[in-house]
Amino acid sequence: MTIHAMPDSLPSNSLPTLSLDQWLHHLETLHPVGIDMGLERVSQVARRMGLLLRPIAPALLPWQVQMAKAQPLP
């Protein structure tokens, strides 16, 4: 598989051809620092964005939980 890179210094009609490994290496060098996507980090971002100001799902009353446990699955 070959991929055409588009560096800013070259006109679009003279693009170099890169192998998949070369292209992936190039992409990895663009942002060499790993991005933390763990639950703790995601919850921090959600809090900063105001996404946790209201419940995502409705709260269940205890009797609703018991009813759900008692009913067999279809």
C-alpha positions in Angstrom: 0.0 0.0 0.0 1.4 3.4 -0.9 0.3 6.7 0.4 1.0 10.2 -1.0 2.1 12.7 1.6 1.3 16.3 1.1 4.1 18.4 2.6 3.6 22.1 2.4 6.9 22.7 0.5 6.0 20.6 -2.5 3.5 21.2 -5.2 0.6 18.8 -5.2 1.6 17.2 -8.5 5.0 16.1 -7.2 4.0 14.2 -4.0 6.4 11.7 -2.6 5.2 8.1 -2.3 5.5 6.5 1.2 5.0 3.0 2.3 2.4 2.4 5.0 5.1 1.9 7.6 6.7 5.2 6.6 3.4 7.0 6.7 2.6 5.6 10.2 6.0 6.7 11.4 5.4 10.2 10.0 2.1 10.4 11.8 3.6 9.2 15.1 6.3 11.9 14.9 3.7 14.7 14.4 2.5 14.2 18.0 5.0 12.0 19.9 3.4 12.5 23.3 0.7 9.9 24.2 -2.8 11.2 24.9 -4.3 10.0 28.2 -7.8 8.7 27.4 -8.4 6.8 30.7 -11.6 7.2 32.6 -10.1 9.7 35.0 -8.9 12.0 32.3 -12.1 11.7 30.3 -14.2 12.5 33.4 -12.0 15.6 34.0 -12.6 16.8 30.5 -16.3 16.1 30.7 -16.5 18.1 34.0 -14.6 21.1 32.4 -17.0 21.0 29.5 -20.0 21.0 31.8 -21.2 17.7 30.6 -21.7 16.3 34.1 -24.1 19.1 35.4 -27.1 16.9 35.0 -27.6 13.1 35.1 -26.9 11.2 31.8 -29.5 8.6 32.6 -32.6 8.8 34.8 -32.1 7.4 38.3 -33.9 4.2 39.1 -35.9 3.8 42.2 -35.0 0.8 44.4 -38.3 -1.0 43.5 -37.7 -0.5 39.8 -34.3 -2.3 40.2 -36.0 -5.2 42.0 -38.6 -5.5 39.3 -36.0 -5.6 36.6 -34.1 -8.3 38.4 -37.3 -10.4 38.9 -38.4 -10.4 35.2 -36.8 -13.0 33.0 -35.1 -12.0 29.8 -37.0 -12.6 26.6 
